[in-house]
Structures are given as C-alpha cells and as structure tokens.
Amino acid sequence: MLDRTQQISAASWKAERDIMSADADPDRARRFRDAALPHLDDVYTLAHYLMRNQADAEDAVQECYLRALRHFDSYRGPEIKPWLLAILRNVCKTEFARQSERPVAIERSDDHAPVEPPAWQEAQSSPEVELLRRHDAETIRRLIAALPPQFREAIVLRDINNLSYRQIAEVADLPVGTVMSRLARARSMLRAAWNAEEEPKP
Amino acid sequence: MNCSEADVLINALLDGELDAGHASDVEAHVASCHDCADKLASLRAVRVAMASAGLKEMAPAALRDRIERALPAASASPAGAPASIARRAAPWRLNRRVFAGGFAVGTALSAAVAATLLVAVVRDDRDQKIASEVVSAHLRSLQPGHLTDVETSDQHTVKPWFNGKLDVAPPVIDLTAEGFTLIGGRLDDIDGETAAALVYRRRHHVINLFVARHPGGEHARGGSEIHHGFNVRHWTDGGLDFWAVSDINAGELDEFCKKFTAAAHPAPSS
C-alpha cells in the first residue's frame, strides 16, 4: 500500500514540479508555503476521518496541496483554511467516486431519511466524568467513523477542526441552515451510539 | 420558542454561534423546559468527551516531508536548510472584514427545521462584532449632540468637510428629492477604523450610513440583517464598505440603499 502511494505521489509531484519550474515564481511559492503549510494537520485530520485509512488520507492530502498550489492564483481569501478543506473534500469525493460503487459516497445526502429517535431521555444521569470513564478516545473515533459521511464531515469540521458554521458552509458548499441541522443530527446520532455502547451486553 | 426550534438552536448556543438576543431566548427556553435542559447537558458532555479525547490528527512526518520538498520554494530556501523541518509560518492573517459572508450563505434557505429562523440568527463572530459595532455607533449618534459634526443639508459642504479627516473620500449624496434628507456628517469608528458617517432623516427616523475603506482582496458582497431591532444593510462599492443602519422598516431601508447606489452611479450600471 505504501509503495503504491509513494510511486503515485513521486510521479505526480515530479509532473507538478516540471510544470512549476516552467515559470517558477519564488514569491508565489513562498506565499503558498506560508499560507497553506500551517494547515497541514487540519487538512490531514479531515482526510483521515473522510477516507478512514492512512494511505488514502495521505494521497488525498497530497493531491489537495497539488491542486491548491495550481489554483493558488485564483484564491481570493479571506481565509485559506476553509479553501484548502474545500479542495480536500472535493479530492475525497472524486476518490470515492473513482474507487468503487460503495454507497459511502460523501455527496450522498439523506438528511431527511427517518432516523431512530436519539435516546436523550436516558441521558439524564450520565455526568461527564462517567462518560469519559466509559468511553476512551478509541471508542469515540470508532463511533465518529461509523457516522454517515455527511454527518461525519459536519462534526469533524466543527468539533475537531474548529470551524465556524459559516466556514463549514463554505467548505461543504451548503446553506448555513443545513449545516446546523446536520450538526444537530450528527451529535444526536453520536450520543445515541454512545448510549447504545453503555447498554449492558447480554 | 418551542422545542423543535430549540433543538437545533441549542447546538448553535453551545457553539457560540447565536447573537446575544437569540442566545438569551434559547437560555430562557432551556430554563423552563426539562427535556431541553437535559439535551443541553448531554450535548455539553459529548463536547467535553470529544475535546478531551484528542481527536485531531497530526500529519505523518513523511507526508509533510514529501509536500515540503515538492514545493518550488524549497529550492529557494537557504542552502542546507533541512527540508524535513516543519515550517510553522506565521498564521494566515485573517481579513478583518467578511461582514457579508454570513449573509451570502444565509440567503439560500434549506428545508431544515426552523431554517428561516436559523439563517437570521447565525453569525460569524466577526460578522456579529461589526454588525453590533455599527448598531452601537448608530445608538451613540442618537445621544443628544452626537448626531453630526457638520450639520447641513448641503452635500457640497459635507463632502469637503471629510477631506483630510479620512483616508477615503466618501460619496456624499443628497437624496432629499427621494424622501431621504441629508442632515449632516460626522466621523465615527467601526471595527477600529475611522469611518465617515453620513446622516439622513426619513420623517422622524435617522439613518446612519457608515463608509469605510474596503480591505482589498475581496469581491463585493452584500447583506442585510436585523440586529437588536435595527435594520442593517451592508454592501461594497468602488473599494468602499457601506453600512446603513436605521429603525425604519426594512423596505424603506432597502429603498434608501437602492436610491443611494443609483445616485452614486449616474450612468446606469450594475
């Protein structure tokens, strides 16, 4: 897997370098580095949660930075982080479409599909300490990974990448109202999944 | 507020995305509704658990290295500088004004529960900050003796008065014939920048039109909202940011903005 990744990336980066050296503009390249590289962890984080395996996430991030560099001239601010994340998201979508016909495609939206009512009522007696004790980080990661893509994306952008609603709307190309309802649904689903974990196993 | 409205707004409250007025509405509902109070507590617990789980990923060093080396600037960096060292450049400087950004995305309504309410109340922090500064400046101006520094309905007196006081030359337009009387101008402060305030009167209502230099790099945007009961309109034109604030109704304020921009561009253009 890693070999494949490295071969692909080596080839694509070489091609890109050739393109760049044609009219290399050190100032433009420096501006891109200074602007885009500080967000590498954020971009990788989203890729990690969207692709759900390291090799694909790394490929997606690399492709994202390639495209970002290529289109840096068309970037008009004001904030580069949502712009980079939007590119990453598009890369991941393309990747999903290419990879297979799996029904996990990010763009699939069934926001209005019926969903089990979240077990909020049972949550009354679960103080934070208790929650933390029972659910280690691995459990939380697993539950997030199990969310449908559009809800996973919303919760990762908000609660892990710390984007504002407006920035999430920009990244996911959605109205703010949809961002809000998806986020609410995502958290309901996550909470319901946690409650299910807490149920004693027969 | 009912529980289905509160359902989504509780999330927004937790995320600090509500303006003060709607935040207190949600808080009031939560205080009187056991179910929603439970939900808020539960959501807080989810957030605390997520925050303490350290869910953010670090890009693998090898990946960072590959990207660093492939960027053309790597060859321009000082000789011998190891390419694998992660450059932590200065954080991207945020443009101070994206006032209209929230409006732009907010105009497309979704079928989500209470969406019509949501788009009206959700604001980016900076959007909120500037909108609230504009309204505060408007309120300050209504204190006795604060409305105008130069009091005249003559646009040819108001315009030169701003000379040397600002780094921009605001268009000063008399709209008396259109039902909006120019009564003067003053200097004000919006988002830490000196701004021109043009003061108009419509019947017994005051309209403040704030004009400041638009920070470069952004396309013109526009938007409207209600902030603490005042209508606020924002638009960008010719490198300037405009904010119109008043307690007149939304339709009349829209009319004012339309008349003003039309008069600013005598030759029909869009």
Interface residues (C-beta under 8 A of the other chain):
Chain A: S9 W13 E16 R17 M20 S21 A24 D25 P26 A29 R30 F32 R33 D34 A35 L37 P38 H39 L40 D41 D42 V43 Y44 T45 H48 Q54 E58 V61 Q62 Y65 L69 R76 G77 P78 E79 I80 K81 D111 H112 W120 Q121 A123 Q124 S126 P127 E128 L131 L132 H135 D136 A137 I140 R141 I144 R158 D159 I160 N161 S164 Y165 R166 Q167 A169 E170 L174 P175 V176 G177 T178 M180 S181 L183 A184 R187 L190 R191 W194
Chain B: D7 V8 I10 N11 A12 D15 E17 D35 D38 K39 A41 S42 L43 R44 A45 V46 R47 V48 A49 M50 A51 S52 A53 G54 L55 K56 E57 M58 A59 P60 L63 R64 R66 I67 E68 A70 L71 P72 A73 A76 A86 R87 R88 A89 A90 P91 W92 L94 N95 R97 V98 G101 G102 V105 G106 A108 L109 S110 A111 A112 V113 A115 L118 V119 V122 R123 D124 D125 D127 G217 E218 H219
